Amino acid sequence: MKILFLEAAKQYVLGLPSGFEKAGCQVKVLNDINEAELEKTLTEFQPDLAVTTGWTKIHSGRKLGILHSLLKKYKIKHAYWATEDPRWREEWSLYYIESTRPDYIFTIDRASVSYYQDLGYSAHHLTWACNPEFHKPGEHKEQFSCDIAVVATAGVKWKSFRKKSVQILLKPLIEKGYNVAIWGERWGKVDPQIIGFNVPSELLRSKLPYLDTNDVYSSAKIVLGFQNTFTELNSRTFEVLGARGFLLGPFTAAIKETFIPGKHLACSGSPEETLELVDYYLAHEEERKMIALAGQQEVYKHHTYRHRAEEILKVVRNSSV
């Protein structure tokens, strides 16, 4: 099958395309929605399926109109992966879907499947994953060395489970003066009245290029993994484990369903437990490394983008759409 993948953001370009290739597909990636370039690609490459994802800089209203028009003109099936659900489902995902009318919707939020199905769409659950060719141990670099690393964008409204995550994981460590380093946007603008604690400016590092993330995961002793919902896993869960980082996350139904806490990663259910776990694993390096290795082996075995690509292909091949 020929797959046309349209996206510019590295997180996506380094994900599903490799998975489709490993599943035996011929893949072409376009990094923008340019009318002339897209039409030329559709006529010359003649894809069987166009795959789009997320909410990124290439998704202006005008470009979405071009995408819908040309895919319809050349009768190309379109699969959209809604990675902003459920937080931005009505504000973004639904707008994207109504603008482009994809034949298949894949969403990271299983509760959103029925929402889209009720609107008449072919909708399916598809979680994040890792790409073993990219998500692998990086270099240990002094500039990224720390006991505890945070690689995340701070929330805007903090209305999701993400707020609870930072209160369980980050708040006690900051208040007790642990060696924490934070990479990501908006942390300098966080309102302590909303999240319940101050984030000292001396802990803040720069925005981290996606290509440098593995180096942070390999340089930090512990990586905090916030979650946006109690029932789903975010992308960084699989990426940190793929890079053989030691991940400490909140104890959620999704983590319990997918991994074994204490074997593949560490999980905390309270601020007090976070302090206990951090103290223990900082003092037990070999055990920390064993868990990180087991976590990597688990995602490489069950949660790669080849697995996700094969899930998409199965739906498309078995569909009457």
N, C-alpha and C positions, 0 to 999 in steps of 0.2 A: 504494500500500500504506500502511496506517496502522501507525505504529510507536509503541509505548509504551516510553519510556526511563526506567528507574528508577535514579536516582543523585543524590547530593547534592554530591559532591566536584567542585570547579570544573574540575579537569583532565579529568574525564570529561564533564561537562555541556557544556563548551566544545569537545568533540571530535566524537564520532559524531552527535549530534543534527543539527548543521549539515550534516554529510555526507549524512545521509538526506534532509534537506530539499532539498539541491542535486541529489539523485538523483531528485527528484520525489515524495517521500513526504510524507504528512501526519504530523507528529510532535507528541506530547504528552510532557512531562517531568514525572515525579513525583519529589520530592526525599526521599521517605521511603516506607517500606512500612507504611502505616496501613490496617488492615483495612477500615474503613468507606469511607475515601477511595479505596482501590484498587478495591473492589467497585463503587462508584459510577462510577468511571472506566471500568471494564471494561464495564459495562452501557450507559453513555452514549456513550463514544468508540468502543467495539467495535473494538479494535485487531486487526490481522492477526498481529502479532508483538510480543512483549515482549522487550526487550533489556536485559540487566544486565551489570555489569562489576566486575572487581577485588575488592578486600577493603577496605571502608570502614566508617564508623561506623554505617551503616544495616543492616549485615548481622549482626544478632544471631540466635541459633538460633530464637527465637520468631518473628521476622519472616520468616525463610526458610521456616518452616512455613506461615505465612499466605500467602506468595507462591506456594508450590507448590500449596496447597489451592485458592486462587482461580483460578489459571491452569488447573488441571485441571478445576475446576467449569465454567468458561466456555469450555473447549477452545481456549485461546489458545496458539499455538506460542511457545516460549521459546528465545532464543539467549543464551548466556553467554560473555562474553569473559574468559578467564582470563589476567589480566595479571601474576600473581605467579609464574608458572611460569618456570624449573623450581625455583627456590629453595624456594618454599613450596607446591609441588604437593601433596604428601601431607598436609601440615599444614593447608592452607587450601583450595586449589582442589577437591581430592577431597571434602572435607567439604561444601563449598558444593554441588557437583554431586550428591552423594548425598542432600542435604537438599532440593534443588529439582527434580532430574531434568529438566534442560533437554533440549530436542529437538536442539539444535545446540550444540556446544562449539567456540569459536574460541580458540586459544592463541597467545601471542606466541613460544612455544618450539616450533620444528618437530619436535624430538625427542619432545615430549610428545604429538604427534598420534597416533602408533602406540600409545602408552600408553593413551590414552582409547579408541581404536578396539578395542584388545584387551579392554577392559571392556564393549564393546558399544555405545559411543556414536558418534554422527555427529560426527567431530572434524576440524578444519581449521586451517591456519596463517593467522594474521592479525597483521601487525606494527603497530607504532605509526605515527603520522602527524602532520600539522600541520593546523591550521585557519587558512587565510590571513586570515580576518576577525579572528582574535585573535592568532595567532602572526605578528606583524609588528613592524617596528622601533618601539621605545618612545621615551621621552624620555631624553636624556642628563641625569642628575641627579648633582650633586656628591656626595651621600650614598652613591652606588653606584659612584663613579669609582675605578678601580684598574687596575693593569696586568693582573692575572690574577684572574679570579673563579671561585669554586666555588659552585655552587648544587646541593646534594645532601644527602641524609640519610646520616649515617655508618652503617656496617654494625653489626650486632649480633654475629654470630659470625665474620664475615669469612671464610667458607669458599668463597665463589664467586670468580670472576675479578675481582670488584670490588677485592679486596685487591691483586692484581697491578697493577690499573689505578692505584691511588693510589700504589703504590710506583714505578711508571714515571713518572707525571705530577706528583704533588704532592710527594713526598718530596724530590727534588733541588731543587725551587724553594724549599721551606721551609728546607732545610739551607744553601742559598746566599744566603738573605736577600732573596729577591725580594718585590716588592710584591703580596702575595696577600691576598685577602679571601674569607672562607668564610661562606656563608649556609646554614643548615640545622640540623636537630636532631641531637643526640647527639654532636657533635664534641667537646664538653667532657668527655665520658665515655670517649673512645677510649683503649684500653690500648696504650701504645707497645710493650709486649712482644709484642702480637699483630700490629700492622701494621709494626713495625720502625722507627718514628720518632716524635718528639714533635710535637704540634700546639700551638704557642704560643697561649695564651689571647688575646693581643692581635690575633690574626688573625681571631678569631671575631666574626661579626656575629649579628644576631637570626634567628629563624625568619622566612622570607620568605613573605608572602602570595602565592599563585599569581598574582594579578592584577598583581603588581609584577615578575614575572620578566623580562618584556620590557625593562623599564627597566634592569635589571642587565645584560642581554645587550647593550644599546645604550650602556652607560656604561663597560663594561670593554673593554680592548683585546683580551684573549684570554679565552675561557671554556674551562675544562677539562671534558671530557666523559668521565667514568668509564663503563665498561661492566660489566654484571653477568655476561655470558657472552662467550665467544670467538666464538660462532656467531650471536648475535642482537644487535639494537640496542635500546637503551632509549629511553624516550619523549623524554628531553631532547635526544637527538641531532637529532630532527626539529624540536623546538620552538626550539632555539637557532638552527638554520639558517633556520627560518621567520622568525625575528625579525632575520635578517641579522647574527647574531653570528658572530664568528670563532671556530671550534671547533677545539680541539686534543684529540684522543682517542688512545687506544692503538691500535696497528696490529693489527687483528683481521680474521679471515676475513669477518665480516659487513660491516665497513666497506669492505673491498676489493671485496666483491661488489656493494655498493649505491652507493658513491661512488668518485670518483677523488681519492686523496690528492694534495694540491698544487694541485688545481683547485677542489674543493668545500669542503675542510677540510684541516687538517694532522693528520698521524699520527706517533706516536713509537713506536719499538720498544724503547727503553731509556732509563734516566735520563739518560745522556750525550746522547742524541739530543734529549731534551726540552729540555735547556739550550741546545743549538745552535739548535733551532727557535724557542724563545722569544726568544733574543737576536736572531735574524735578523728575525723578524716584528715585534718591538717597534721595530726600526730601519727597517722598510719598511712604513710606514703605507698607502701607496697599493696595494701588492700585497696587503696584508691585507684592504683594503676590496674589492678585485676578487674575491678568493677568497670572501669572505663573501657578496657579491652573487651569485656563481655558485652557491654552496651554496643560497641562498634560491630562486633560479630552478629549481634541480634538484628541490627538495622540492615546490615549488608545481606543477611539471609532472607529477611522478610519485608523490608521497607525501602527498596530502591526505586528510582524512577522507571526502571524497566518493569517492575511490578505494576506501577501506576499506569504506564503506557499500555500494558497488556489488559488492564481493566477497561481502559477507554476503548481499545480495539475490540474487545469482546462485546461491549455494548453496541458499538457501531455495526459490527458484522451480524449481530443477532437482531438488529433493529429493522422495523418495517417503515421507519420514517423516510 
